[in-house]
Amino acid sequence: MISSLHGRVLTAAGNSVVIEVGGVGFHVNTTPAFALASRAGHEVSAHTTLVVREDSLTLFGFATRDELDVFDLLIGVTGVGPKSALGVLSALSPDQIAEAVQRDDDAVFRKVSGIGPKTAKLITVSLAGKLIATAAPSRATPVVSGGAAESVLAALTGLGWSERVAAEAVDETIAGASDIEAASVPTLLRLTLARLGPAQQHGRAR
């Protein structure tokens, strides 16, 4: 089982990245936020799981361990395949998923492409008691709230930026963005990366 990868990004587009490790390029299916934050030629780390089927071996990767854990739980739900689970994590953060399950709010999952009413209800029933939404952080870091902001922060920290630098950049970006821009993960991530700009390497955790 391939549980993690760390290497140089060869390509990144859409919902996938190719990470070179030891001269071998691994094609990793991931969220749009992770793919957008991955830059060709830069190093990246991903928490991964290999989904084995009779006719395929497919690698899925995420910026955080929480995302991977939720992905593994989702594909265990009847009617939820890897692509649908990835779709859920592309639209919702692990905390949002946990909160929806705790509230038995299947409407949240019905909004995800490929998830019908019956499957959405199965998600809330099957994951009940298996997920816990984390409380608001008490550490002295800039405030980042909302699904898009949380997803962008997770992508940036997973790619190596320190949490403080990433959170400050996300907060500053949201302050100058429209409501539509702030609600879109790809757009918010693109704007935040632009704000980090040429000094991005200096903000990375060592």
Contacts in CASP RR format, 6 or more apart in sequence:
PFRMAT RR
TARGET T0000
AUTHOR 0000-0000-0000
METHOD contacts of the structure
MODEL  1
MISSLHGRVLTAAGNSVVIEVGGVGFHVNTTPAFALASRAGHEVSAHTTL
VVREDSLTLFGFATRDELDVFDLLIGVTGVGPKSALGVLSALSPDQIAEA
VQRDDDAVFRKVSGIGPKTAKLITVSLAGKLIATAAPSRATPVVSGGAAE
SVLAALTGLGWSERVAAEAVDETIAGASDIEAASVPTLLRLTLARLGPAQ
QHGRAR
1 49 0 8 1.000
1 50 0 8 1.000
2 26 0 8 1.000
2 48 0 8 1.000
2 49 0 8 1.000
2 50 0 8 1.000
2 59 0 8 1.000
3 47 0 8 1.000
3 48 0 8 1.000
3 49 0 8 1.000
4 45 0 8 1.000
4 46 0 8 1.000
4 47 0 8 1.000
4 48 0 8 1.000
5 19 0 8 1.000
5 21 0 8 1.000
5 26 0 8 1.000
5 28 0 8 1.000
5 45 0 8 1.000
5 46 0 8 1.000
5 48 0 8 1.000
5 61 0 8 1.000
6 19 0 8 1.000
6 21 0 8 1.000
6 43 0 8 1.000
6 44 0 8 1.000
6 45 0 8 1.000
6 46 0 8 1.000
7 19 0 8 1.000
7 20 0 8 1.000
7 21 0 8 1.000
7 22 0 8 1.000
7 43 0 8 1.000
7 44 0 8 1.000
7 45 0 8 1.000
8 19 0 8 1.000
8 20 0 8 1.000
8 41 0 8 1.000
8 42 0 8 1.000
8 43 0 8 1.000
8 44 0 8 1.000
9 17 0 8 1.000
9 18 0 8 1.000
9 19 0 8 1.000
9 20 0 8 1.000
9 38 0 8 1.000
9 39 0 8 1.000
9 40 0 8 1.000
9 41 0 8 1.000
9 42 0 8 1.000
9 43 0 8 1.000
9 44 0 8 1.000
10 18 0 8 1.000
10 19 0 8 1.000
10 20 0 8 1.000
10 25 0 8 1.000
10 40 0 8 1.000
10 41 0 8 1.000
11 17 0 8 1.000
11 18 0 8 1.000
11 40 0 8 1.000
12 18 0 8 1.000
12 35 0 8 1.000
12 36 0 8 1.000
12 38 0 8 1.000
12 39 0 8 1.000
12 40 0 8 1.000
13 35 0 8 1.000
14 32 0 8 1.000
14 35 0 8 1.000
14 36 0 8 1.000
15 29 0 8 1.000
15 30 0 8 1.000
15 31 0 8 1.000
15 32 0 8 1.000
15 35 0 8 1.000
15 86 0 8 1.000
15 90 0 8 1.000
16 27 0 8 1.000
16 28 0 8 1.000
16 29 0 8 1.000
16 30 0 8 1.000
16 35 0 8 1.000
17 27 0 8 1.000
17 28 0 8 1.000
17 30 0 8 1.000
17 34 0 8 1.000
17 35 0 8 1.000
17 38 0 8 1.000
17 44 0 8 1.000
17 46 0 8 1.000
18 25 0 8 1.000
18 26 0 8 1.000
18 27 0 8 1.000
18 28 0 8 1.000
19 25 0 8 1.000
19 26 0 8 1.000
19 28 0 8 1.000
19 44 0 8 1.000
19 46 0 8 1.000
20 26 0 8 1.000
26 59 0 8 1.000
27 59 0 8 1.000
28 46 0 8 1.000
28 48 0 8 1.000
28 59 0 8 1.000
28 60 0 8 1.000
28 61 0 8 1.000
29 58 0 8 1.000
29 59 0 8 1.000
29 60 0 8 1.000
29 61 0 8 1.000
29 82 0 8 1.000
29 86 0 8 1.000
30 46 0 8 1.000
30 60 0 8 1.000
30 61 0 8 1.000
30 62 0 8 1.000
30 86 0 8 1.000
31 62 0 8 1.000
31 63 0 8 1.000
31 67 0 8 1.000
31 86 0 8 1.000
31 87 0 8 1.000
31 89 0 8 1.000
31 90 0 8 1.000
31 151 0 8 1.000
31 155 0 8 1.000
31 185 0 8 1.000
32 90 0 8 1.000
32 185 0 8 1.000
32 186 0 8 1.000
33 63 0 8 1.000
33 90 0 8 1.000
33 151 0 8 1.000
33 152 0 8 1.000
33 154 0 8 1.000
33 155 0 8 1.000
33 185 0 8 1.000
33 186 0 8 1.000
33 189 0 8 1.000
34 46 0 8 1.000
34 61 0 8 1.000
34 62 0 8 1.000
34 63 0 8 1.000
34 155 0 8 1.000
34 159 0 8 1.000
36 155 0 8 1.000
36 186 0 8 1.000
36 189 0 8 1.000
36 190 0 8 1.000
36 193 0 8 1.000
37 63 0 8 1.000
37 152 0 8 1.000
37 155 0 8 1.000
37 156 0 8 1.000
37 159 0 8 1.000
37 189 0 8 1.000
37 193 0 8 1.000
38 44 0 8 1.000
38 159 0 8 1.000
42 159 0 8 1.000
44 159 0 8 1.000
45 158 0 8 1.000
45 159 0 8 1.000
45 160 0 8 1.000
46 61 0 8 1.000
46 62 0 8 1.000
46 63 0 8 1.000
47 61 0 8 1.000
47 62 0 8 1.000
47 63 0 8 1.000
47 64 0 8 1.000
47 65 0 8 1.000
47 67 0 8 1.000
47 68 0 8 1.000
48 59 0 8 1.000
48 60 0 8 1.000
48 61 0 8 1.000
48 62 0 8 1.000
48 68 0 8 1.000
49 59 0 8 1.000
49 60 0 8 1.000
49 61 0 8 1.000
49 68 0 8 1.000
49 71 0 8 1.000
49 72 0 8 1.000
50 57 0 8 1.000
50 58 0 8 1.000
50 59 0 8 1.000
50 60 0 8 1.000
51 57 0 8 1.000
51 58 0 8 1.000
51 59 0 8 1.000
51 60 0 8 1.000
51 75 0 8 1.000
51 82 0 8 1.000
58 82 0 8 1.000
60 71 0 8 1.000
60 82 0 8 1.000
60 86 0 8 1.000
61 68 0 8 1.000
62 68 0 8 1.000
62 71 0 8 1.000
62 89 0 8 1.000
63 154 0 8 1.000
63 155 0 8 1.000
63 157 0 8 1.000
63 158 0 8 1.000
63 159 0 8 1.000
64 94 0 8 1.000
64 154 0 8 1.000
64 157 0 8 1.000
64 158 0 8 1.000
66 94 0 8 1.000
66 154 0 8 1.000
67 89 0 8 1.000
67 94 0 8 1.000
67 154 0 8 1.000
69 94 0 8 1.000
70 89 0 8 1.000
70 94 0 8 1.000
70 97 0 8 1.000
70 98 0 8 1.000
70 131 0 8 1.000
71 82 0 8 1.000
71 85 0 8 1.000
71 86 0 8 1.000
71 89 0 8 1.000
73 127 0 8 1.000
73 130 0 8 1.000
73 131 0 8 1.000
74 80 0 8 1.000
74 81 0 8 1.000
74 84 0 8 1.000
74 85 0 8 1.000
74 88 0 8 1.000
74 89 0 8 1.000
74 123 0 8 1.000
74 127 0 8 1.000
75 81 0 8 1.000
75 82 0 8 1.000
75 85 0 8 1.000
76 126 0 8 1.000
77 119 0 8 1.000
77 122 0 8 1.000
77 123 0 8 1.000
77 126 0 8 1.000
77 127 0 8 1.000
78 119 0 8 1.000
78 122 0 8 1.000
78 126 0 8 1.000
79 119 0 8 1.000
79 122 0 8 1.000
80 88 0 8 1.000
80 115 0 8 1.000
80 119 0 8 1.000
80 122 0 8 1.000
80 123 0 8 1.000
84 112 0 8 1.000
84 114 0 8 1.000
84 115 0 8 1.000
84 119 0 8 1.000
87 112 0 8 1.000
87 113 0 8 1.000
87 114 0 8 1.000
88 97 0 8 1.000
88 109 0 8 1.000
88 112 0 8 1.000
88 115 0 8 1.000
88 123 0 8 1.000
89 97 0 8 1.000
90 185 0 8 1.000
91 111 0 8 1.000
91 112 0 8 1.000
92 100 0 8 1.000
92 108 0 8 1.000
92 112 0 8 1.000
92 147 0 8 1.000
93 146 0 8 1.000
93 147 0 8 1.000
93 150 0 8 1.000
93 151 0 8 1.000
93 154 0 8 1.000
94 131 0 8 1.000
95 133 0 8 1.000
95 134 0 8 1.000
95 147 0 8 1.000
95 150 0 8 1.000
96 108 0 8 1.000
96 146 0 8 1.000
96 147 0 8 1.000
96 150 0 8 1.000
97 108 0 8 1.000
97 127 0 8 1.000
97 131 0 8 1.000
98 131 0 8 1.000
98 132 0 8 1.000
98 133 0 8 1.000
98 134 0 8 1.000
99 105 0 8 1.000
99 133 0 8 1.000
100 106 0 8 1.000
100 108 0 8 1.000
100 109 0 8 1.000
100 124 0 8 1.000
101 123 0 8 1.000
101 124 0 8 1.000
101 127 0 8 1.000
101 128 0 8 1.000
101 129 0 8 1.000
101 130 0 8 1.000
101 131 0 8 1.000
102 128 0 8 1.000
102 129 0 8 1.000
102 131 0 8 1.000
102 132 0 8 1.000
102 133 0 8 1.000
104 124 0 8 1.000
104 128 0 8 1.000
105 124 0 8 1.000
106 117 0 8 1.000
106 120 0 8 1.000
106 121 0 8 1.000
106 123 0 8 1.000
106 124 0 8 1.000
107 120 0 8 1.000
108 120 0 8 1.000
109 115 0 8 1.000
109 116 0 8 1.000
109 119 0 8 1.000
109 120 0 8 1.000
109 123 0 8 1.000
109 124 0 8 1.000
110 116 0 8 1.000
110 117 0 8 1.000
110 120 0 8 1.000
115 123 0 8 1.000
141 163 0 8 1.000
141 164 0 8 1.000
141 167 0 8 1.000
142 164 0 8 1.000
142 167 0 8 1.000
142 168 0 8 1.000
142 170 0 8 1.000
142 171 0 8 1.000
143 167 0 8 1.000
143 171 0 8 1.000
144 150 0 8 1.000
144 153 0 8 1.000
144 167 0 8 1.000
144 170 0 8 1.000
144 171 0 8 1.000
147 185 0 8 1.000
148 182 0 8 1.000
148 183 0 8 1.000
148 184 0 8 1.000
148 185 0 8 1.000
148 188 0 8 1.000
149 170 0 8 1.000
149 174 0 8 1.000
149 182 0 8 1.000
149 188 0 8 1.000
151 185 0 8 1.000
151 189 0 8 1.000
152 170 0 8 1.000
152 185 0 8 1.000
152 188 0 8 1.000
152 189 0 8 1.000
152 192 0 8 1.000
153 163 0 8 1.000
153 166 0 8 1.000
153 167 0 8 1.000
153 170 0 8 1.000
155 189 0 8 1.000
156 166 0 8 1.000
156 169 0 8 1.000
156 170 0 8 1.000
156 189 0 8 1.000
156 192 0 8 1.000
157 163 0 8 1.000
157 166 0 8 1.000
160 204 0 8 1.000
160 205 0 8 1.000
161 169 0 8 1.000
161 196 0 8 1.000
161 200 0 8 1.000
161 203 0 8 1.000
161 204 0 8 1.000
161 205 0 8 1.000
162 203 0 8 1.000
162 204 0 8 1.000
162 205 0 8 1.000
165 196 0 8 1.000
165 203 0 8 1.000
165 204 0 8 1.000
166 192 0 8 1.000
169 192 0 8 1.000
169 195 0 8 1.000
169 196 0 8 1.000
170 188 0 8 1.000
170 192 0 8 1.000
172 195 0 8 1.000
173 182 0 8 1.000
173 188 0 8 1.000
173 191 0 8 1.000
173 192 0 8 1.000
173 195 0 8 1.000
174 182 0 8 1.000
174 188 0 8 1.000
177 187 0 8 1.000
177 188 0 8 1.000
177 191 0 8 1.000
180 187 0 8 1.000
181 187 0 8 1.000
181 188 0 8 1.000
181 191 0 8 1.000
182 188 0 8 1.000
193 200 0 8 1.000
196 203 0 8 1.000
END
